[in-house]
Amino acid sequence: MERNFEEVEHTADLAIQVWGPDMDGLFAHAAYGMSCLLAETMEEGLTVRKTIELASHDVETLLVDWLSELLFLGEQEDVVFTRIDELHVSGNRLRATVRGGPASERRSAIKAVTFADLQIRETARGLETAIVFDV
């Protein structure tokens, strides 16, 4: 997957700036960015597959719910989800199929996805947002 994110400095927490051509791309790159913060991962051995369906009252909440669900499921299975086989965001609803596997080396422990400075906006790169993670 393209690296459409960059880690940005944030006091006491981790943060990434993410961009994508559309909402599906933005959500996919946000998940990939979070997985890169969590661990070094290997593409082989992606043995855990999950289907996720979510609905929220707005798209920013949906983004937080999406990343939080990936964190929760990853902790339950002791994996990091690095592959998105399917992802569709429509309004405030999401359906995705993801695959994950064990991390070769853990980098960070993320406790939560926050709403700090979270605002999805249109830019020259498409849709863009900053996501702050509580560590």
N, CA, C and O atoms as CSV, one atom per row, in Angstrom:
chain,resi,resn,atom,element,x,y,z
A,1,MET,N,N,0.847,-1.184,0.000
A,1,MET,CA,C,0.000,0.000,0.000
A,1,MET,C,C,0.890,1.243,0.000
A,1,MET,O,O,1.955,1.269,0.616
A,2,GLU,N,N,0.428,2.256,-0.698
A,2,GLU,CA,C,1.146,3.528,-0.699
A,2,GLU,C,C,1.231,4.062,0.725
A,2,GLU,O,O,0.405,3.738,1.579
A,3,ARG,N,N,2.221,4.865,0.955
A,3,ARG,CA,C,2.403,5.456,2.280
A,3,ARG,C,C,1.819,6.870,2.265
A,3,ARG,O,O,2.563,7.851,2.230
A,4,ASN,N,N,0.497,6.974,2.291
A,4,ASN,CA,C,-0.192,8.264,2.277
A,4,ASN,C,C,-0.437,8.766,3.698
A,4,ASN,O,O,-1.544,9.169,4.054
A,5,PHE,N,N,0.607,8.731,4.481
A,5,PHE,CA,C,0.552,9.270,5.833
A,5,PHE,C,C,1.963,9.647,6.238
A,5,PHE,O,O,2.943,9.183,5.656
A,6,GLU,N,N,2.046,10.501,7.252
A,6,GLU,CA,C,3.342,10.809,7.834
A,6,GLU,C,C,3.146,11.014,9.330
A,6,GLU,O,O,2.146,11.579,9.774
A,7,GLU,N,N,4.109,10.549,10.079
A,7,GLU,CA,C,4.058,10.752,11.522
A,7,GLU,C,C,4.383,12.215,11.800
A,7,GLU,O,O,5.306,12.779,11.212
A,8,VAL,N,N,3.623,12.819,12.693
A,8,VAL,CA,C,3.859,14.207,13.069
A,8,VAL,C,C,4.087,14.277,14.567
A,8,VAL,O,O,3.575,13.454,15.326
A,9,GLU,N,N,4.855,15.260,14.979
A,9,GLU,CA,C,5.155,15.401,16.402
A,9,GLU,C,C,3.919,15.833,17.170
A,9,GLU,O,O,3.121,16.648,16.708
A,10,HIS,N,N,3.787,15.255,18.365
A,10,HIS,CA,C,2.684,15.609,19.244
A,10,HIS,C,C,3.170,15.401,20.673
A,10,HIS,O,O,3.835,14.408,20.969
A,11,THR,N,N,2.844,16.323,21.544
A,11,THR,CA,C,3.300,16.214,22.930
A,11,THR,C,C,2.666,15.014,23.610
A,11,THR,O,O,1.442,14.923,23.701
A,12,ALA,N,N,3.479,14.106,24.080
A,12,ALA,CA,C,3.102,12.955,24.895
A,12,ALA,C,C,2.318,11.870,24.174
A,12,ALA,O,O,2.125,10.796,24.744
A,13,ASP,N,N,1.864,12.094,22.962
A,13,ASP,CA,C,1.088,11.101,22.229
A,13,ASP,C,C,1.707,10.879,20.859
A,13,ASP,O,O,2.700,11.514,20.506
A,14,LEU,N,N,1.112,9.971,20.087
A,14,LEU,CA,C,1.513,9.752,18.701
A,14,LEU,C,C,0.466,10.384,17.791
A,14,LEU,O,O,-0.715,10.428,18.135
A,15,ALA,N,N,0.898,10.870,16.635
A,15,ALA,CA,C,-0.050,11.464,15.694
A,15,ALA,C,C,0.435,11.218,14.268
A,15,ALA,O,O,1.633,11.129,14.000
A,16,ILE,N,N,-0.545,11.112,13.356
A,16,ILE,CA,C,-0.235,10.998,11.941
A,16,ILE,C,C,-1.110,11.959,11.147
A,16,ILE,O,O,-2.244,12.253,11.527
A,17,GLN,N,N,-0.566,12.431,10.054
A,17,GLN,CA,C,-1.312,13.194,9.057
A,17,GLN,C,C,-1.591,12.197,7.943
A,17,GLN,O,O,-0.672,11.533,7.464
A,18,VAL,N,N,-2.852,12.084,7.525
A,18,VAL,CA,C,-3.258,11.079,6.549
A,18,VAL,C,C,-4.006,11.748,5.416
A,18,VAL,O,O,-4.748,12.705,5.637
A,19,TRP,N,N,-3.816,11.246,4.187
A,19,TRP,CA,C,-4.569,11.767,3.058
A,19,TRP,C,C,-4.933,10.626,2.111
A,19,TRP,O,O,-4.268,9.590,2.068
A,20,GLY,N,N,-6.001,10.845,1.359
A,20,GLY,CA,C,-6.451,9.861,0.382
A,20,GLY,C,C,-7.312,10.542,-0.666
A,20,GLY,O,O,-7.821,11.639,-0.439
A,21,PRO,N,N,-7.476,9.894,-1.817
A,21,PRO,CA,C,-8.229,10.506,-2.903
A,21,PRO,C,C,-9.730,10.610,-2.622
A,21,PRO,O,O,-10.422,11.459,-3.185
A,22,ASP,N,N,-10.220,9.734,-1.746
A,22,ASP,CA,C,-11.638,9.701,-1.401
A,22,ASP,C,C,-11.763,9.135,0.017
A,22,ASP,O,O,-10.757,8.844,0.665
A,23,MET,N,N,-12.995,8.982,0.490
A,23,MET,CA,C,-13.200,8.521,1.868
A,23,MET,C,C,-12.665,7.100,2.070
A,23,MET,O,O,-12.054,6.815,3.100
A,24,ASP,N,N,-12.886,6.208,1.103
A,24,ASP,CA,C,-12.353,4.849,1.216
A,24,ASP,C,C,-10.829,4.885,1.360
A,24,ASP,O,O,-10.263,4.202,2.214
A,25,GLY,N,N,-10.177,5.681,0.523
A,25,GLY,CA,C,-8.721,5.793,0.578
A,25,GLY,C,C,-8.228,6.389,1.876
A,25,GLY,O,O,-7.240,5.923,2.445
A,26,LEU,N,N,-8.911,7.419,2.350
A,26,LEU,CA,C,-8.521,8.046,3.617
A,26,LEU,C,C,-8.592,7.050,4.769
A,26,LEU,O,O,-7.667,6.965,5.577
A,27,PHE,N,N,-9.692,6.292,4.845
A,27,PHE,CA,C,-9.854,5.312,5.922
A,27,PHE,C,C,-8.819,4.192,5.800
A,27,PHE,O,O,-8.283,3.732,6.808
A,28,ALA,N,N,-8.535,3.753,4.573
A,28,ALA,CA,C,-7.537,2.697,4.375
A,28,ALA,C,C,-6.149,3.168,4.787
A,28,ALA,O,O,-5.421,2.434,5.456
A,29,HIS,N,N,-5.773,4.384,4.396
A,29,HIS,CA,C,-4.444,4.897,4.745
A,29,HIS,C,C,-4.329,5.197,6.237
A,29,HIS,O,O,-3.246,5.076,6.810
A,30,ALA,N,N,-5.428,5.586,6.865
A,30,ALA,CA,C,-5.412,5.794,8.317
A,30,ALA,C,C,-5.146,4.469,9.038
A,30,ALA,O,O,-4.370,4.423,9.993
A,31,ALA,N,N,-5.789,3.398,8.580
A,31,ALA,CA,C,-5.572,2.078,9.193
A,31,ALA,C,C,-4.141,1.609,8.978
A,31,ALA,O,O,-3.515,1.072,9.891
A,32,TYR,N,N,-3.625,1.812,7.766
A,32,TYR,CA,C,-2.253,1.413,7.477
A,32,TYR,C,C,-1.257,2.233,8.304
A,32,TYR,O,O,-0.281,1.689,8.821
A,33,GLY,N,N,-1.504,3.531,8.426
A,33,GLY,CA,C,-0.640,4.379,9.239
A,33,GLY,C,C,-0.612,3.935,10.688
A,33,GLY,O,O,0.449,3.889,11.309
A,34,MET,N,N,-1.790,3.605,11.233
A,34,MET,CA,C,-1.846,3.129,12.615
A,34,MET,C,C,-1.100,1.811,12.758
A,34,MET,O,O,-0.395,1.608,13.746
A,35,SER,N,N,-1.244,0.911,11.788
A,35,SER,CA,C,-0.555,-0.383,11.887
A,35,SER,C,C,0.964,-0.191,11.861
A,35,SER,O,O,1.693,-0.922,12.532
A,36,CYS,N,N,1.438,0.783,11.096
A,36,CYS,CA,C,2.882,1.061,11.051
A,36,CYS,C,C,3.386,1.633,12.373
A,36,CYS,O,O,4.532,1.392,12.754
A,37,LEU,N,N,2.539,2.389,13.075
A,37,LEU,CA,C,2.923,2.888,14.395
A,37,LEU,C,C,2.980,1.753,15.418
A,37,LEU,O,O,3.812,1.757,16.326
A,38,LEU,N,N,2.084,0.786,15.255
A,38,LEU,CA,C,1.986,-0.314,16.213
A,38,LEU,C,C,3.165,-1.275,16.133
A,38,LEU,O,O,3.702,-1.689,17.160
A,39,ALA,N,N,3.569,-1.632,14.917
A,39,ALA,CA,C,4.546,-2.714,14.813
A,39,ALA,C,C,5.153,-2.798,13.434
A,39,ALA,O,O,4.625,-2.273,12.454
A,40,GLU,N,N,6.285,-3.482,13.396
A,40,GLU,CA,C,6.833,-3.964,12.134
A,40,GLU,C,C,6.031,-5.223,11.836
A,40,GLU,O,O,5.925,-6.111,12.682
A,41,THR,N,N,5.482,-5.300,10.666
A,41,THR,CA,C,4.641,-6.452,10.341
A,41,THR,C,C,5.154,-7.157,9.101
A,41,THR,O,O,5.915,-6.598,8.311
A,42,MET,N,N,4.723,-8.382,8.953
A,42,MET,CA,C,5.103,-9.171,7.796
A,42,MET,C,C,3.853,-9.455,6.982
A,42,MET,O,O,2.802,-9.759,7.547
A,43,GLU,N,N,3.953,-9.359,5.670
A,43,GLU,CA,C,2.801,-9.623,4.809
A,43,GLU,C,C,2.453,-11.106,4.771
A,43,GLU,O,O,1.283,-11.459,4.630
A,44,GLU,N,N,3.445,-11.974,4.893
A,44,GLU,CA,C,3.124,-13.400,4.951
A,44,GLU,C,C,2.622,-13.720,6.355
A,44,GLU,O,O,3.006,-13.056,7.318
A,45,GLY,N,N,1.798,-14.695,6.473
A,45,GLY,CA,C,1.280,-15.072,7.781
A,45,GLY,C,C,0.079,-14.262,8.223
A,45,GLY,O,O,-0.206,-14.178,9.417
A,46,LEU,N,N,-0.632,-13.662,7.272
A,46,LEU,CA,C,-1.843,-12.911,7.619
A,46,LEU,C,C,-2.987,-13.915,7.744
A,46,LEU,O,O,-3.779,-14.100,6.820
A,47,THR,N,N,-3.051,-14.546,8.891
A,47,THR,CA,C,-3.955,-15.679,9.082
A,47,THR,C,C,-5.301,-15.309,9.702
A,47,THR,O,O,-6.223,-16.125,9.702
A,48,VAL,N,N,-5.423,-14.102,10.224
A,48,VAL,CA,C,-6.680,-13.688,10.860
A,48,VAL,C,C,-7.435,-12.781,9.898
A,48,VAL,O,O,-6.901,-11.782,9.417
A,49,ARG,N,N,-8.689,-13.145,9.626
A,49,ARG,CA,C,-9.532,-12.368,8.705
A,49,ARG,C,C,-10.798,-11.958,9.448
A,49,ARG,O,O,-11.445,-12.784,10.092
A,50,LYS,N,N,-11.145,-10.689,9.355
A,50,LYS,CA,C,-12.335,-10.165,10.031
A,50,LYS,C,C,-13.143,-9.306,9.070
A,50,LYS,O,O,-12.588,-8.596,8.232
A,51,THR,N,N,-14.448,-9.382,9.204
A,51,THR,CA,C,-15.348,-8.479,8.499
A,51,THR,C,C,-15.895,-7.501,9.535
A,51,THR,O,O,-16.342,-7.902,10.610
A,52,ILE,N,N,-15.855,-6.236,9.204
A,52,ILE,CA,C,-16.259,-5.181,10.131
A,52,ILE,C,C,-17.360,-4.356,9.491
A,52,ILE,O,O,-17.230,-3.918,8.348
A,53,GLU,N,N,-18.436,-4.145,10.220
A,53,GLU,CA,C,-19.515,-3.262,9.787
A,53,GLU,C,C,-19.791,-2.282,10.905
A,53,GLU,O,O,-20.032,-2.676,12.046
A,54,LEU,N,N,-19.754,-0.998,10.572
A,54,LEU,CA,C,-19.947,0.052,11.570
A,54,LEU,C,C,-20.879,1.129,11.038
A,54,LEU,O,O,-20.974,1.350,9.831
A,55,ALA,N,N,-21.557,1.787,11.950
A,55,ALA,CA,C,-22.348,2.979,11.633
A,55,ALA,C,C,-22.151,3.961,12.772
A,55,ALA,O,O,-22.149,3.574,13.941
A,56,SER,N,N,-21.986,5.217,12.435
A,56,SER,CA,C,-21.781,6.265,13.437
A,56,SER,C,C,-22.603,7.482,13.040
A,56,SER,O,O,-23.176,7.526,11.951
A,57,HIS,N,N,-22.660,8.475,13.934
A,57,HIS,CA,C,-23.495,9.643,13.636
A,57,HIS,C,C,-22.834,10.649,12.695
A,57,HIS,O,O,-23.525,11.506,12.145
A,58,ASP,N,N,-21.502,10.569,12.493
A,58,ASP,CA,C,-20.831,11.406,11.504
A,58,ASP,C,C,-19.548,10.711,11.056
A,58,ASP,O,O,-19.136,9.715,11.650
A,59,VAL,N,N,-18.926,11.237,10.017
A,59,VAL,CA,C,-17.778,10.568,9.416
A,59,VAL,C,C,-16.535,10.605,10.311
A,59,VAL,O,O,-15.749,9.658,10.295
A,60,GLU,N,N,-16.340,11.667,11.087
A,60,GLU,CA,C,-15.192,11.710,12.002
A,60,GLU,C,C,-15.330,10.638,13.091
A,60,GLU,O,O,-14.355,9.968,13.432
A,61,THR,N,N,-16.523,10.484,13.625
A,61,THR,CA,C,-16.760,9.439,14.618
A,61,THR,C,C,-16.579,8.063,13.991
A,61,THR,O,O,-16.054,7.150,14.629
A,62,LEU,N,N,-17.011,7.915,12.749
A,62,LEU,CA,C,-16.823,6.646,12.045
A,62,LEU,C,C,-15.339,6.319,11.902
A,62,LEU,O,O,-14.952,5.160,12.055
A,63,LEU,N,N,-14.508,7.307,11.616
A,63,LEU,CA,C,-13.066,7.078,11.509
A,63,LEU,C,C,-12.484,6.622,12.846
A,63,LEU,O,O,-11.696,5.678,12.890
A,64,VAL,N,N,-12.866,7.284,13.927
A,64,VAL,CA,C,-12.394,6.878,15.262
A,64,VAL,C,C,-12.897,5.475,15.594
A,64,VAL,O,O,-12.140,4.656,16.115
A,65,ASP,N,N,-14.158,5.192,15.300
A,65,ASP,CA,C,-14.714,3.859,15.571
A,65,ASP,C,C,-13.992,2.780,14.765
A,65,ASP,O,O,-13.718,1.700,15.290
A,66,TRP,N,N,-13.684,3.056,13.509
A,66,TRP,CA,C,-12.977,2.128,12.621
A,66,TRP,C,C,-11.602,1.781,13.180
A,66,TRP,O,O,-11.259,0.605,13.304
A,67,LEU,N,N,-10.820,2.793,13.515
A,67,LEU,CA,C,-9.481,2.538,14.044
A,67,LEU,C,C,-9.542,1.879,15.412
A,67,LEU,O,O,-8.718,1.018,15.721
A,68,SER,N,N,-10.504,2.272,16.233
A,68,SER,CA,C,-10.674,1.663,17.559
A,68,SER,C,C,-11.043,0.192,17.441
A,68,SER,O,O,-10.567,-0.634,18.220
A,69,GLU,N,N,-11.890,-0.138,16.471
A,69,GLU,CA,C,-12.277,-1.546,16.256
A,69,GLU,C,C,-11.069,-2.367,15.814
A,69,GLU,O,O,-10.895,-3.498,16.266
A,70,LEU,N,N,-10.240,-1.817,14.943
A,70,LEU,CA,C,-9.027,-2.524,14.532
A,70,LEU,C,C,-8.086,-2.750,15.716
A,70,LEU,O,O,-7.484,-3.817,15.840
A,71,LEU,N,N,-7.963,-1.749,16.579
A,71,LEU,CA,C,-7.142,-1.914,17.793
A,71,LEU,C,C,-7.699,-3.013,18.691
A,71,LEU,O,O,-6.963,-3.886,19.150
A,72,PHE,N,N,-9.007,-2.959,18.937
A,72,PHE,CA,C,-9.667,-3.929,19.820
A,72,PHE,C,C,-9.517,-5.352,19.282
A,72,PHE,O,O,-9.110,-6.255,20.012
A,73,LEU,N,N,-9.848,-5.549,18.003
A,73,LEU,CA,C,-9.745,-6.883,17.418
A,73,LEU,C,C,-8.300,-7.363,17.388
A,73,LEU,O,O,-8.032,-8.545,17.599
A,74,GLY,N,N,-7.378,-6.455,17.130
A,74,GLY,CA,C,-5.966,-6.817,17.126
A,74,GLY,C,C,-5.479,-7.263,18.492
A,74,GLY,O,O,-4.697,-8.207,18.598
A,75,GLU,N,N,-5.939,-6.587,19.537
A,75,GLU,CA,C,-5.558,-6.986,20.896
A,75,GLU,C,C,-6.160,-8.334,21.253
A,75,GLU,O,O,-5.500,-9.153,21.893
A,76,GLN,N,N,-7.401,-8.580,20.850
A,76,GLN,CA,C,-8.048,-9.870,21.132
A,76,GLN,C,C,-7.301,-11.028,20.490
A,76,GLN,O,O,-7.144,-12.086,21.098
A,77,GLU,N,N,-6.839,-10.826,19.258
A,77,GLU,CA,C,-6.200,-11.892,18.480
A,77,GLU,C,C,-4.674,-11.858,18.568
A,77,GLU,O,O,-4.012,-12.764,18.061
A,78,ASP,N,N,-4.105,-10.829,19.202
A,78,ASP,CA,C,-2.667,-10.598,19.263
A,78,ASP,C,C,-2.063,-10.512,17.858
A,78,ASP,O,O,-1.070,-11.169,17.545
A,79,VAL,N,N,-2.697,-9.680,17.020
A,79,VAL,CA,C,-2.243,-9.460,15.653
A,79,VAL,C,C,-2.311,-7.970,15.336
A,79,VAL,O,O,-2.885,-7.182,16.087
A,80,VAL,N,N,-1.715,-7.607,14.215
A,80,VAL,CA,C,-1.846,-6.263,13.674
A,80,VAL,C,C,-2.468,-6.420,12.289
A,80,VAL,O,O,-1.980,-7.200,11.471
A,81,PHE,N,N,-3.538,-5.684,12.028
A,81,PHE,CA,C,-4.218,-5.769,10.744
A,81,PHE,C,C,-3.521,-4.845,9.746
A,81,PHE,O,O,-3.507,-3.624,9.907
A,82,THR,N,N,-2.941,-5.459,8.708
A,82,THR,CA,C,-2.161,-4.703,7.741
A,82,THR,C,C,-2.731,-4.762,6.329
A,82,THR,O,O,-2.327,-3.970,5.478
A,83,ARG,N,N,-3.640,-5.662,6.061
A,83,ARG,CA,C,-4.185,-5.811,4.709
A,83,ARG,C,C,-5.678,-5.554,4.731
A,83,ARG,O,O,-6.409,-6.124,5.541
A,84,ILE,N,N,-6.121,-4.694,3.836
A,84,ILE,CA,C,-7.547,-4.425,3.672
A,84,ILE,C,C,-7.959,-5.022,2.338
A,84,ILE,O,O,-7.538,-4.551,1.281
A,85,ASP,N,N,-8.778,-6.055,2.390
A,85,ASP,CA,C,-9.247,-6.706,1.171
A,85,ASP,C,C,-10.434,-5.965,0.564
A,85,ASP,O,O,-10.613,-5.948,-0.654
A,86,GLU,N,N,-11.232,-5.362,1.415
A,86,GLU,CA,C,-12.427,-4.648,0.968
A,86,GLU,C,C,-12.682,-3.525,1.960
A,86,GLU,O,O,-12.558,-3.725,3.169
A,87,LEU,N,N,-13.038,-2.344,1.463
A,87,LEU,CA,C,-13.388,-1.226,2.339
A,87,LEU,C,C,-14.318,-0.291,1.579
A,87,LEU,O,O,-13.964,0.224,0.519
A,88,HIS,N,N,-15.503,-0.077,2.127
A,88,HIS,CA,C,-16.468,0.842,1.527
A,88,HIS,C,C,-17.013,1.743,2.619
A,88,HIS,O,O,-17.575,1.271,3.607
A,89,VAL,N,N,-16.843,3.032,2.435
A,89,VAL,CA,C,-17.407,4.032,3.336
A,89,VAL,C,C,-18.498,4.745,2.554
A,89,VAL,O,O,-18.256,5.271,1.467
A,90,SER,N,N,-19.685,4.757,3.110
A,90,SER,CA,C,-20.811,5.430,2.474
A,90,SER,C,C,-21.529,6.254,3.530
A,90,SER,O,O,-22.209,5.711,4.401
A,91,GLY,N,N,-21.373,7.566,3.446
A,91,GLY,CA,C,-21.966,8.427,4.470
A,91,GLY,C,C,-21.341,8.131,5.814
A,91,GLY,O,O,-20.134,8.291,5.997
A,92,ASN,N,N,-22.154,7.703,6.747
A,92,ASN,CA,C,-21.660,7.393,8.091
A,92,ASN,C,C,-21.631,5.887,8.352
A,92,ASN,O,O,-21.702,5.458,9.504
A,93,ARG,N,N,-21.528,5.086,7.294
A,93,ARG,CA,C,-21.481,3.627,7.403
A,93,ARG,C,C,-20.210,3.084,6.751
A,93,ARG,O,O,-19.697,3.653,5.788
A,94,LEU,N,N,-19.714,1.968,7.300
A,94,LEU,CA,C,-18.491,1.349,6.802
A,94,LEU,C,C,-18.666,-0.157,6.776
A,94,LEU,O,O,-19.267,-0.741,7.678
A,95,ARG,N,N,-18.138,-0.778,5.740
A,95,ARG,CA,C,-18.032,-2.238,5.662
A,95,ARG,C,C,-16.632,-2.546,5.152
A,95,ARG,O,O,-16.192,-2.001,4.140
A,96,ALA,N,N,-15.935,-3.433,5.872
A,96,ALA,CA,C,-14.565,-3.770,5.493
A,96,ALA,C,C,-14.253,-5.221,5.810
A,96,ALA,O,O,-14.827,-5.819,6.720
A,97,THR,N,N,-13.332,-5.768,5.038
A,97,THR,CA,C,-12.749,-7.069,5.329
A,97,THR,C,C,-11.248,-6.845,5.427
A,97,THR,O,O,-10.620,-6.321,4.507
A,98,VAL,N,N,-10.683,-7.253,6.562
A,98,VAL,CA,C,-9.264,-7.011,6.834
A,98,VAL,C,C,-8.574,-8.313,7.198
A,98,VAL,O,O,-9.204,-9.267,7.654
A,99,ARG,N,N,-7.259,-8.329,6.986
A,99,ARG,CA,C,-6.451,-9.475,7.402
A,99,ARG,C,C,-5.278,-8.990,8.234
A,99,ARG,O,O,-4.724,-7.916,7.998
A,100,GLY,N,N,-4.912,-9.805,9.210
A,100,GLY,CA,C,-3.795,-9.461,10.072
A,100,GLY,C,C,-2.992,-10.681,10.454
A,100,GLY,O,O,-3.386,-11.824,10.219
A,101,GLY,N,N,-1.861,-10.399,11.047
A,101,GLY,CA,C,-0.977,-11.467,11.496
A,101,GLY,C,C,-0.126,-10.971,12.648
A,101,GLY,O,O,-0.192,-9.803,13.033
A,102,PRO,N,N,0.668,-11.867,13.189
A,102,PRO,CA,C,1.524,-11.479,14.314
A,102,PRO,C,C,2.565,-10.452,13.879
A,102,PRO,O,O,3.046,-10.470,12.746
A,103,ALA,N,N,2.891,-9.576,14.788
A,103,ALA,CA,C,3.903,-8.556,14.524
A,103,ALA,C,C,5.286,-9.149,14.716
A,103,ALA,O,O,5.519,-9.905,15.658
A,104,SER,N,N,6.198,-8.807,13.826
A,104,SER,CA,C,7.570,-9.288,13.999
A,104,SER,C,C,8.276,-8.493,15.098
A,104,SER,O,O,9.163,-9.008,15.778
A,105,GLU,N,N,7.871,-7.234,15.262
A,105,GLU,CA,C,8.454,-6.400,16.320
A,105,GLU,C,C,7.478,-5.279,16.667
A,105,GLU,O,O,7.111,-4.485,15.801
A,106,ARG,N,N,7.059,-5.212,17.924
A,106,ARG,CA,C,6.146,-4.158,18.377
A,106,ARG,C,C,6.902,-2.838,18.490
A,106,ARG,O,O,8.037,-2.797,18.965
A,107,ARG,N,N,6.256,-1.759,18.047
A,107,ARG,CA,C,6.874,-0.435,18.118
A,107,ARG,C,C,6.243,0.426,19.199
A,107,ARG,O,O,6.948,1.081,19.967
A,108,SER,N,N,4.910,0.426,19.262
A,108,SER,CA,C,4.186,1.292,20.194
A,108,SER,C,C,2.986,0.548,20.753
A,108,SER,O,O,2.489,-0.408,20.158
A,109,ALA,N,N,2.538,1.007,21.904
A,109,ALA,CA,C,1.290,0.501,22.481
A,109,ALA,C,C,0.295,1.655,22.441
A,109,ALA,O,O,0.439,2.634,23.172
A,110,ILE,N,N,-0.701,1.535,21.593
A,110,ILE,CA,C,-1.721,2.575,21.485
A,110,ILE,C,C,-2.882,2.192,22.378
A,110,ILE,O,O,-3.443,1.104,22.249
A,111,LYS,N,N,-3.248,3.096,23.295
A,111,LYS,CA,C,-4.372,2.848,24.198
A,111,LYS,C,C,-5.703,3.207,23.557
A,111,LYS,O,O,-6.703,2.515,23.744
A,112,ALA,N,N,-5.703,4.315,22.788
A,112,ALA,CA,C,-6.968,4.791,22.231
A,112,ALA,C,C,-6.736,5.727,21.060
A,112,ALA,O,O,-5.688,6.360,20.933
A,113,VAL,N,N,-7.748,5.793,20.211
A,113,VAL,CA,C,-7.798,6.767,19.128
A,113,VAL,C,C,-8.589,7.952,19.673
A,113,VAL,O,O,-9.656,7.759,20.256
A,114,THR,N,N,-8.087,9.171,19.494
A,114,THR,CA,C,-8.747,10.328,20.093
A,114,THR,C,C,-9.426,11.197,19.035
A,114,THR,O,O,-9.215,11.028,17.834
A,115,PHE,N,N,-10.237,12.122,19.512
A,115,PHE,CA,C,-10.884,13.111,18.660
A,115,PHE,C,C,-10.094,14.423,18.604
A,115,PHE,O,O,-10.544,15.387,17.984
A,116,ALA,N,N,-8.932,14.466,19.240
A,116,ALA,CA,C,-8.135,15.701,19.296
A,116,ALA,C,C,-7.779,16.170,17.886
A,116,ALA,O,O,-7.171,15.427,17.115
A,117,ASP,N,N,-8.156,17.392,17.557
A,117,ASP,CA,C,-7.846,18.012,16.261
A,117,ASP,C,C,-8.375,17.239,15.058
A,117,ASP,O,O,-7.912,17.460,13.939
A,118,LEU,N,N,-9.326,16.344,15.262
A,118,LEU,CA,C,-9.831,15.508,14.175
A,118,LEU,C,C,-10.866,16.253,13.351
A,118,LEU,O,O,-11.951,16.581,13.831
A,119,GLN,N,N,-10.510,16.509,12.111
A,119,GLN,CA,C,-11.426,17.147,11.169
A,119,GLN,C,C,-11.016,16.710,9.774
A,119,GLN,O,O,-9.892,16.965,9.343
A,120,ILE,N,N,-11.923,16.055,9.072
A,120,ILE,CA,C,-11.654,15.640,7.698
A,120,ILE,C,C,-11.955,16.825,6.792
A,120,ILE,O,O,-13.033,17.415,6.855
A,121,ARG,N,N,-10.970,17.166,5.937
A,121,ARG,CA,C,-11.144,18.331,5.068
A,121,ARG,C,C,-10.596,18.029,3.673
A,121,ARG,O,O,-9.751,17.151,3.496
A,122,GLU,N,N,-11.091,18.767,2.703
A,122,GLU,CA,C,-10.596,18.641,1.333
A,122,GLU,C,C,-9.357,19.512,1.160
A,122,GLU,O,O,-9.329,20.665,1.589
A,123,THR,N,N,-8.327,18.939,0.521
A,123,THR,CA,C,-7.085,19.662,0.237
A,123,THR,C,C,-6.656,19.341,-1.192
A,123,THR,O,O,-7.362,18.642,-1.918
A,124,ALA,N,N,-5.515,19.847,-1.581
A,124,ALA,CA,C,-4.973,19.557,-2.911
A,124,ALA,C,C,-4.659,18.071,-3.079
A,124,ALA,O,O,-4.621,17.572,-4.204
A,125,ARG,N,N,-4.431,17.353,-1.964
A,125,ARG,CA,C,-4.131,15.920,-2.018
A,125,ARG,C,C,-5.390,15.062,-1.979
A,125,ARG,O,O,-5.291,13.837,-2.036
A,126,GLY,N,N,-6.548,15.658,-1.886
A,126,GLY,CA,C,-7.805,14.914,-1.736
A,126,GLY,C,C,-8.383,15.193,-0.364
A,126,GLY,O,O,-8.464,16.349,0.051
A,127,LEU,N,N,-8.785,14.150,0.347
A,127,LEU,CA,C,-9.253,14.295,1.724
A,127,LEU,C,C,-8.073,14.110,2.666
A,127,LEU,O,O,-7.179,13.305,2.404
A,128,GLU,N,N,-8.075,14.862,3.766
A,128,GLU,CA,C,-6.931,14.832,4.688
A,128,GLU,C,C,-7.415,15.039,6.114
A,128,GLU,O,O,-8.415,15.715,6.357
A,129,THR,N,N,-6.683,14.442,7.056
A,129,THR,CA,C,-6.966,14.649,8.467
A,129,THR,C,C,-5.729,14.328,9.303
A,129,THR,O,O,-4.793,13.682,8.833
A,130,ALA,N,N,-5.746,14.789,10.536
A,130,ALA,CA,C,-4.719,14.426,11.517
A,130,ALA,C,C,-5.394,13.540,12.564
A,130,ALA,O,O,-6.511,13.819,13.001
A,131,ILE,N,N,-4.704,12.474,12.957
A,131,ILE,CA,C,-5.240,11.552,13.958
A,131,ILE,C,C,-4.246,11.450,15.093
A,131,ILE,O,O,-3.062,11.188,14.877
A,132,VAL,N,N,-4.737,11.660,16.309
A,132,VAL,CA,C,-3.900,11.579,17.510
A,132,VAL,C,C,-4.262,10.314,18.267
A,132,VAL,O,O,-5.436,10.012,18.478
A,133,PHE,N,N,-3.227,9.574,18.676
A,133,PHE,CA,C,-3.394,8.324,19.408
A,133,PHE,C,C,-2.875,8.496,20.823
A,133,PHE,O,O,-1.780,9.020,21.028
A,134,ASP,N,N,-3.653,8.060,21.797
A,134,ASP,CA,C,-3.246,8.079,23.203
A,134,ASP,C,C,-2.364,6.855,23.454
A,134,ASP,O,O,-2.770,5.722,23.195
A,135,VAL,N,N,-1.151,7.099,23.963
A,135,VAL,CA,C,-0.210,5.984,24.220
A,135,VAL,C,C,0.080,5.854,25.689
A,135,VAL,O,O,0.845,4.978,26.093
